């Protein structure tokens, strides 16, 4: 039986960012760390996007960045410069390759490409079994996410940010490669919160995603028909080639996954509730959580004390309560924000960095009645 100080299950964003942060901190230099994932991480299986001020830790592997965004709705269709922010894109394979290259330099970190079969948690030690091995560790970080856990409770609504995206190449220049379409709500809403997301990487290539914030997934054909209609009718593109496709579903819930944590067990990433509940954005949220976790570990605090509910958790909860009961209101809510407030304030609020005065300014852009009703339902 192989023994480690730390085991990290899952080499996605959370697992790799955590392993990398531990590798760079001398506090962990003599600690043995095992990173396990059933996937070898040698394919471009996802794309992460985020906004950021100035230079960032991953600028050397950016696939593309934009200095302006576009928002469109029923009454608004406008481009916005977003300085001092930039909107950035990282492709999964570039991220994995870069992170494993860094981790290879540290002999105390081991990567195992095997599927975890079972995990047994105990007070002082955790046992992790794969098809071929059994490992134990004093501290375990687990990124295995189970949707059923959130769906088995009724206190907090569970929506999904679900999408299918096409990477397309056109014969003629068709895109403004300096502008990312952040949300285009001009498409039929059909009783949901539906928008298009367009990320042009050149004048001839772009990622076009049909995205919903709603409770249930669609049939694959409906996503693809919507993308095809948008390309031909809204963008006016007749001749194009589909280079690649991606699809995903990201949970949007304020359910507290933290209640599973113990003194030496922590669920991380989506499984730990690190995804921003109101937007589905994960990468920067995870990067921030990892930094906080490293300090928490160095202070030798119990892991069940990591993280807490704050005002932003409550703001997210009210929005999800509204969209769960009235999913058709998403378009009007987001359109009111971009009509009445600049994207810099919106980004700052979604980054959970605003003051109380800025919160009031942000919230006052919205129609108050749906939020008042959601608040009263929570209180009474």
N, C-alpha and C positions, 0 to 999 in steps of 0.2 A: 504494500500500500504506500503510495507516494504522498508525502506531506509537504504542504506549503503554508506560508504565513497568510497569503491572500489568494483567493480564487476569484476570477472575474468570468462570469458566464455570459458570452456574447461579445463578438468583436464588431459591433456596429459603432455608431458615433459615440455612445456613452462608454462602452467598454474600451474602445481605443483611446478616447480622450482621457479617460481615467488612468489607463496603463501608461500613457505618455506623460501625464502630469506626475505620476509616481516615479517614473524613471528619471525625471529631471530634478527631483527633490532629494537632497542628500539624506533626509530623514528615512527614506525607504531603500537606501542603497544596499543595505545588508539584509533586506527582506526578500524572501522568495515569493514570486508572483506567477501564477498560472492563468493564462488567458485561453479560454476554450470557445470554439465555434464550429458548428457542423459545416459551415461554408468556408471555402478556402479564400474567399474575398478576392477573386481574380477576374471578376466580371463587373461591368458598369451597371449595377442593379438599381441605382437610384440617383437622384439629383438633390442637393441641398441648396437652398437659397436663403439669404439673410441680408439685412441692412447693417451697416457698420460705419462708424466715423473713422476716417483716415486709414492708416496702414493697420493691417490685422495679422494674426498669427499664420494665416493660410493664404496670404496674397501670392506666394510663390507657386501655388497650384490652382489659382483661380482659372476657371474656364472662360469666364466673362464677367465684366462689371458694367454697371450703367450709372450715369450721373443724373438721369431724369426718369420719371415714371409717368404713366398715363393711367387715368381713371375715367371710366365711362359708365353712365347710368341712363336713366330715362330722361333726365334733364341736364345732366352734366357730361361733358366730354372734353377733358382738359389734360394738358401735359404740365408736369410740375418739376422744376429743378429741386433736387433734394439735398444739396450741399448744406451742412458738412458731411452728410451721409452719402454712401454709395450703396447700390444694390448689387449683391455679389452672388455668383453661382460657382459651386464646386461639384464636379462629377464624382460619383462614388468610387470608381476605379482609381482616379487620381488621389483621392483621400486615402484609400486603403494602401496603395503603393507607397505613398509618402510616410504614413504612420508606421507601417511594418519596417520600412528602411530605418527609421529612427529607433524602433524597439530592438532591432537586431544588434544594436551596439551595446545592449545591456545584458550581461550574462545571467542576471538574477530574474530575468523575465523570459518565460517559456510560452510559446504558442502551440496549441494542440488543435489540429483539424479533425475533430470527432464530434459526434452528436451526443449531447447529454441525455442519458436514459432516465436517470432518477436523481433526486436531491433529497437527502435526509438531514434535517436541521436539528441540532441539539444545543444545549446551553453553552457548552464549551467548544464544540467542534462540529463541523459540517462535513458530510460525506457526499461526494459527487461521483456518480458512476457513468461511464460511457460504455460502449459495446466491448471495449478491450481493456479498460483500466478502471481503477478505483482510486480516488484522491480524497485527502482530508485537508481541512484548513481551519484555522482559528477564526478567520473572518471571510465572509462570502459576500460578493456583489453579484446580484442576479438580474439580468435584463430580459428574461423570458416573460413575455406578456401574454396574459390570458383574458380575452374579451369577456368571457363568461362571468368572471368575478365582478366586473362593473355592472353587467346586465342583470345579475341576481339580486340587486338592491333597487329600491325605488326612491330613495331620498334625493339622489342627484341624477338629473337627466343625462343620457348618453347619446350624443350625436357623433357623426363621423365626417371628417373631411375626406371625401373620396373622389377619385379622379382617374381619367385616362389621358395620357399625353402622347402626341405624335411629334417626333423630330422630323421636320420636312426640309427638303431642298427644292428651290424653284429654279426654273430655267432663266428667268429674268429677275433683276433686282426688285424685291417686293417689300423689304422691311427697312425701317430706320433702326440701325443697329445701336444707336445711342440711347434709345428709349425702350424701357421695359413696360409692357402693359400689365399693371399690377392687378387690376380687376376690371373686367368689362361686363357690366350688368345689363347691357342693352339687349341681351339675348332673352328669349322667352323664359320666364321664371317657373311656370307650370306649378304654382303653389309652393315652391321651394326657394331656397337661397342658392342660385346658380350663377356662375360667372365664367368667363374665359380668361385665361392667363397666358400671355404671349411673351416669350423671352427670345428676341432675335440675337443670334450670335454673330451673324454677318448680314449683308444685304440680301443674301440668297438662302439663309438657313435660320430656322427658329424652332423652339419648342412651343407647341400650342396645346394647352391642357383645358379640358372641360371639367370644372370642379364644382362640387356641391358641398354645402354644410347642411346635412340632413340626417335623419335617423336611419334610412334604409338605402342600400345600394341599388343601382339600376342594372338592367340587363346590358351586357357589353355592347350590343348593337346600338342602344340609345346614346351612349357616350360617343360612339364613333360617328353616328349620323349627325350629331350636333357639331362635332369638330369639322366634318366635311362641309356642312352647311355654312359654318362660320368662315371657313377658308374661301369658299367660292362666293358667298353672298356678301359678307362683311369686308373681307380683305380683297376680294376681286381677283383671286388667284385661280386659274383654270388648270395650269400644267405644273405639277409638282410630284416629287418622289418622297415616299415615306422611308426615312433612313432607319428609324428605330422607334419602338413604342415603350411606354412605361405606364404602370398603373399602381395605385396604392390606396390605402385607407388608413387614416390617422384618427385615433380616438379623440373626441372633444368632450371632456367631462371634468367636473370638480370632485368626483368621487375620490376619497382619500386612500390611495394605494399605500400610503405610509403606515397604515395600521398593521400591515404584515411585518414590518421591520422589528428587529430585536436588537439587543445590545451589540451583537456581532454579525448581524445579517441586514443588508440593505438592498432593496430593489432599486434599480437605476434605470435611467432613460424613460421610455414610455411606460415601462412596467412600474416605475416609481413615481409616475405622475409628473415627470419633468417636461412633458410637452405643454406648451402654452395652450390652455384649455379653450380660449376664445378664438384662436386663429389656427391651431395645428402646427405652428412653427416650432421646430425642435432643436435645430443645430446650435444657435446662439444661447438658447435657454440651457441646453445641456452643458455647453462650455462654461457658462456662469456657475451652474450647480457643481460642476467638477472642481472649480476653484474653491468654492465654499466647503466642499467635502474634504479636500486635502487639508485645509486648515482644521476642520473638525477632527480628522484622524490624528493630526499632530498634537492637538490638545487632549487627545485620548478620552474623548467624550463618547458615551454610548450612542450607537447608531440610531436607535429608536428616537433619539432627541434631535436628529438631523431634519431640518426643514420645519416650516410652520405656516399656518394660514395667515394671510395678511389682507390688506384692503384690496389688492389686485385679485386675489383669489375670490373675494366677494363680488367684485365688479364682473369677473368672468362668469360667476355663478348666475348673476342676474341676466346677463346676455343669453346664456344657454337656456335658462328658464323661459325666456321670451321665444327664442328660436325653436324650442321643443314644442311649445304650445301653438305658436304662430310662425311656422317656418317661412311663410311668405314675406315676413317683415324684414328679412336680412337685407334685401336690396335697398329699401328706404333708409335703414339705419346707416349702412356704409356710405350711401350717397349723401346723406346729411352731413356726415363727418367730413368728407372730401369737399363738399360744397361750402362748408362754414369754417373749416380749420385747415391749416397747412399741414403737409405730410410730416414735417419735422416734429410737430407736437404729437401727431398720431404715432409716429415711430417711437418717440420718447415714452409715451404712455404705454404702448405695447411692450416696450423694453422694461417696464415697471420701474422707471426712474423719475417719474414726475412728482412734484410736490403736491400738497393738498390743494393749493391755489390753482395749480395747473390741472389737477384732476377736475376741479369745478369748471374751469374754462373748457376742458375737453367734453365733459358730460353735458354742459349747457348747449352744445351744438345739436343735441338730439331732442327729439320729441319726448317730453318727460312721461307721458301717461303710461306707455308700456312698462317703463322701468318702475314707476310708482306702484303699478299693479303687481309686478313681480316681487317688489320689496314687501308689500303688504301680505302677499301669499306666503312669503318666507317667515314673516313675523307672526302671522296668525294661523 
